[in-house]
Amino acid sequence: MLSGFGYTGYRHIVDGIPLLPATATTIWSVEAKINFDGNGAVEASLALPDDPNFELISESAASNGYGLAMTNDQAGRRAVWTRRQADGNQQLFYTANFAVNGGHQLVDREPQTPAPVEWDPSLELAVQALLADAFDKSADNLSFARQLFKLATVNDDQNLALLKSNFSNADLFLQMLHSKGVPAVKVMGLELEDGRRRQQLQAWIEVYSDQRWVLFNPRTGVEGRADNLLLWQRFGDGVLDVRGGNNSSVSFAMIEDTRPALATAMDMMNDSSLSLYNLPLEEQSLLRGLFLIPIGVLVVVMLRVIVGIKTSGTFMPVLIALAFIQTKLLTGLVGFLLIVACGLIIRSYLSNLNLLLISRISAVVIVVLGIIAGFTLLAYNLGLNEGLTITFFPMIILAWTIERMSILWEEEGAHQVFVQGGGSLLVAIITYLAMDNELVRHWAYNFLGIHLVILAIVLLLGQYTGYRLLELRRFSPLKED
């Protein structure tokens, strides 16, 4: 049972399989468009996103006449386009689809000791005044950064205005943090918004404090990251590097979409020859039906061991329930009762022939086939298309059911036939309702660990020796005495 629950948790947490079948996930399609003027042999390198809060589902690149290579080293993931000769305006495209994880964490990396910062003498006094004020109001690296980034929204400070006229916000705060030896890096992020085009990456600042990285927006001073922020470049020196070209630029377009979370999880899982999702669809469809059998078995065990319902055959109700799934409940019930009723009438005639058991069963099988064919033809001629589905009933099981009920009728009377036959139908209906549930189907096929849990429950029920619920009614007079 522990193994079953553990594997089920692994499938949900690690593989991303949703617990509910109707769960949807947000998908972002982002396209990077690179423009430059080529003048000879060209090598264009674009940083690729590696954000833990977004799962990469798929990626592709369009580059007519270019060679393409995906690299992954200390500078991070990059796409590198190469061409021996390129003249005039060139356009390259990179498209990626991301699923949102909903987290806000940043990938850990070793902080680097900042190099000493040399300020222009004309700016030195302004910088030192701001640094001294922020430093006095702080207790550690993080609080010092917070005090500095408060300046992002200040508009009436002359020292700050002087510095902003010479630096961008991101470069200014990065240099000020480095001046006090605070490990900090500039990263490039893309704010995702549905239907936007020609968007540019924005600079953000990561500050290292207490064994973790904290993100700040240098334009607003806000700490932390938003759900729609995709960190595109966190490693390396630049987003786009073009050799053999001029006037290079990169812009981004994006579209938001939703899709079933299960399909997204299947796309994100690593290819494995042992995965059921790699099987042909026909085999997958067959297994989806077979994996419902343990659910039916559990229902039968509970109804027989705990409740005490009598059935004709141990697991015959499970097979009948499987047929009900194909025929639908009402059509299946009518078809089952008609076939069994006609079969019992013909079986009563066969009993007068004193046949051997194997011959009698074989005759019943052939008769059942004839009854099914006859009712199917009758339903077709009457325009009852639902009646055509009775062909899904297992003929051998029906034959054995008819044989067992006939023998039971001869030995114990019609009452026991109705008790066990009615019990079988009741258990089959309950089993059908349990198996024909969307949530049960989802769990039975996508969380195989649940079958270990079912096995554990069956083993526990196998040791039950107490009274069944229906037996309590039988012994109730003893309580009154």
ChimeraX attribute file (.defattr): number of C-alpha atoms within 10 A of each C-alpha:
attribute: neighborCount
match mode: 1-to-1
recipient: residues
	/A:1	15
	/A:2	11
	/A:3	12
	/A:4	19
	/A:5	17
	/A:6	12
	/A:7	17
	/A:8	24
	/A:9	17
	/A:10	15
	/A:11	19
	/A:12	15
	/A:13	11
	/A:14	11
	/A:15	16
	/A:16	18
	/A:17	25
	/A:18	23
	/A:19	18
	/A:20	14
	/A:21	17
	/A:22	14
	/A:23	12
	/A:24	15
	/A:25	18
	/A:26	16
	/A:27	22
	/A:28	22
	/A:29	19
	/A:30	21
	/A:31	21
	/A:32	21
	/A:33	17
	/A:34	19
	/A:35	18
	/A:36	20
	/A:37	19
	/A:38	23
	/A:39	15
	/A:40	15
	/A:41	14
	/A:42	20
	/A:43	20
	/A:44	22
	/A:45	21
	/A:46	21
	/A:47	23
	/A:48	23
	/A:49	22
	/A:50	19
	/A:51	20
	/A:52	17
	/A:53	21
	/A:54	23
	/A:55	17
	/A:56	19
	/A:57	18
	/A:58	13
	/A:59	13
	/A:60	11
	/A:61	15
	/A:62	13
	/A:63	16
	/A:64	11
	/A:65	12
	/A:66	18
	/A:67	12
	/A:68	17
	/A:69	11
	/A:70	12
	/A:71	15
	/A:72	11
	/A:73	9
	/A:74	8
	/A:75	14
	/A:76	15
	/A:77	19
	/A:78	22
	/A:79	17
	/A:80	19
	/A:81	20
	/A:82	20
	/A:83	18
	/A:84	12
	/A:85	13
	/A:86	19
	/A:87	14
	/A:88	11
	/A:89	14
	/A:90	15
	/A:91	16
	/A:92	17
	/A:93	17
	/A:94	18
	/A:95	17
	/A:96	18
	/A:97	19
	/A:98	22
	/A:99	23
	/A:100	17
	/A:101	14
	/A:102	13
	/A:103	12
	/A:104	15
	/A:105	15
	/A:106	17
	/A:107	11
	/A:108	10
	/A:109	11
	/A:110	9
	/A:111	16
	/A:112	12
	/A:113	11
	/A:114	17
	/A:115	11
	/A:116	11
	/A:117	13
	/A:118	9
	/A:119	14
	/A:120	9
	/A:121	8
	/A:122	10
	/A:123	13
	/A:124	12
	/A:125	13
	/A:126	16
	/A:127	20
	/A:128	15
	/A:129	12
	/A:130	17
	/A:131	18
	/A:132	11
	/A:133	13
	/A:134	20
	/A:135	17
	/A:136	10
	/A:137	13
	/A:138	15
	/A:139	10
	/A:140	12
	/A:141	19
	/A:142	17
	/A:143	15
	/A:144	20
	/A:145	27
	/A:146	18
	/A:147	19
	/A:148	22
	/A:149	22
	/A:150	14
	/A:151	19
	/A:152	19
	/A:153	12
	/A:154	12
	/A:155	9
	/A:156	8
	/A:157	10
	/A:158	11
	/A:159	15
	/A:160	18
	/A:161	13
	/A:162	14
	/A:163	17
	/A:164	16
	/A:165	9
	/A:166	11
	/A:167	12
	/A:168	14
	/A:169	22
	/A:170	21
	/A:171	18
	/A:172	16
	/A:173	22
	/A:174	23
	/A:175	22
	/A:176	20
	/A:177	22
	/A:178	17
	/A:179	19
	/A:180	16
	/A:181	16
	/A:182	23
	/A:183	21
	/A:184	26
	/A:185	23
	/A:186	21
	/A:187	22
	/A:188	19
	/A:189	20
	/A:190	21
	/A:191	17
	/A:192	21
	/A:193	15
	/A:194	12
	/A:195	9
	/A:196	14
	/A:197	14
	/A:198	12
	/A:199	16
	/A:200	16
	/A:201	18
	/A:202	16
	/A:203	20
	/A:204	23
	/A:205	23
	/A:206	22
	/A:207	21
	/A:208	22
	/A:209	17
	/A:210	9
	/A:211	10
	/A:212	15
	/A:213	22
	/A:214	19
	/A:215	22
	/A:216	22
	/A:217	19
	/A:218	26
	/A:219	16
	/A:220	14
	/A:221	20
	/A:222	16
	/A:223	16
	/A:224	14
	/A:225	18
	/A:226	13
	/A:227	15
	/A:228	16
	/A:229	16
	/A:230	22
	/A:231	24
	/A:232	19
	/A:233	27
	/A:234	25
	/A:235	21
	/A:236	14
	/A:237	12
	/A:238	14
	/A:239	20
	/A:240	18
	/A:241	15
	/A:242	21
	/A:243	15
	/A:244	19
	/A:245	22
	/A:246	14
	/A:247	10
	/A:248	18
	/A:249	16
	/A:250	19
	/A:251	15
	/A:252	20
	/A:253	19
	/A:254	22
	/A:255	16
	/A:256	16
	/A:257	11
	/A:258	12
	/A:259	14
	/A:260	15
	/A:261	22
	/A:262	22
	/A:263	13
	/A:264	22
	/A:265	21
	/A:266	17
	/A:267	13
	/A:268	17
	/A:269	14
	/A:270	10
	/A:271	11
	/A:272	9
	/A:273	9
	/A:274	8
	/A:275	11
	/A:276	14
	/A:277	14
	/A:278	13
	/A:279	13
	/A:280	9
	/A:281	11
	/A:282	8
	/A:283	12
	/A:284	15
	/A:285	11
	/A:286	10
	/A:287	15
	/A:288	15
	/A:289	15
	/A:290	14
	/A:291	18
	/A:292	23
	/A:293	19
	/A:294	19
	/A:295	21
	/A:296	24
	/A:297	20
	/A:298	18
	/A:299	22
	/A:300	25
	/A:301	19
	/A:302	16
	/A:303	21
	/A:304	18
	/A:305	20
	/A:306	18
	/A:307	16
	/A:308	16
	/A:309	21
	/A:310	19
	/A:311	23
	/A:312	22
	/A:313	15
	/A:314	13
	/A:315	17
	/A:316	20
	/A:317	27
	/A:318	27
	/A:319	20
	/A:320	25
	/A:321	29
	/A:322	24
	/A:323	23
	/A:324	27
	/A:325	17
	/A:326	16
	/A:327	21
	/A:328	17
	/A:329	17
	/A:330	11
	/A:331	16
	/A:332	23
	/A:333	19
	/A:334	12
	/A:335	24
	/A:336	19
	/A:337	13
	/A:338	15
	/A:339	22
	/A:340	21
	/A:341	13
	/A:342	14
	/A:343	22
	/A:344	21
	/A:345	12
	/A:346	16
	/A:347	23
	/A:348	15
	/A:349	10
	/A:350	15
	/A:351	13
	/A:352	8
	/A:353	9
	/A:354	9
	/A:355	12
	/A:356	10
	/A:357	10
	/A:358	9
	/A:359	10
	/A:360	17
	/A:361	19
	/A:362	15
	/A:363	17
	/A:364	24
	/A:365	21
	/A:366	13
	/A:367	19
	/A:368	23
	/A:369	18
	/A:370	13
	/A:371	17
	/A:372	23
	/A:373	15
	/A:374	12
	/A:375	18
	/A:376	21
	/A:377	15
	/A:378	14
	/A:379	17
	/A:380	14
	/A:381	10
	/A:382	10
	/A:383	11
	/A:384	12
	/A:385	11
	/A:386	16
	/A:387	21
	/A:388	20
	/A:389	19
	/A:390	25
	/A:391	17
	/A:392	16
	/A:393	22
	/A:394	16
	/A:395	17
	/A:396	16
	/A:397	16
	/A:398	22
	/A:399	25
	/A:400	18
	/A:401	19
	/A:402	26
	/A:403	22
	/A:404	16
	/A:405	23
	/A:406	20
	/A:407	16
	/A:408	17
	/A:409	17
	/A:410	12
	/A:411	10
	/A:412	10
	/A:413	13
	/A:414	13
	/A:415	11
	/A:416	16
	/A:417	20
	/A:418	13
	/A:419	15
	/A:420	18
	/A:421	20
	/A:422	16
	/A:423	20
	/A:424	23
	/A:425	21
	/A:426	17
	/A:427	26
	/A:428	28
	/A:429	19
	/A:430	18
	/A:431	27
	/A:432	26
	/A:433	15
	/A:434	18
	/A:435	25
	/A:436	18
	/A:437	10
	/A:438	13
	/A:439	14
	/A:440	15
	/A:441	19
	/A:442	18
	/A:443	21
	/A:444	23
	/A:445	19
	/A:446	21
	/A:447	21
	/A:448	16
	/A:449	22
	/A:450	22
	/A:451	21
	/A:452	18
	/A:453	17
	/A:454	17
	/A:455	16
	/A:456	15
	/A:457	15
	/A:458	17
	/A:459	11
	/A:460	10
	/A:461	15
	/A:462	12
	/A:463	9
	/A:464	11
	/A:465	9
	/A:466	9
	/A:467	13
	/A:468	16
	/A:469	15
	/A:470	12
	/A:471	13
	/A:472	13
	/A:473	9
	/A:474	9
	/A:475	11
	/A:476	10
	/A:477	9
	/A:478	8
	/A:479	7
	/A:480	6
	/A:481	5
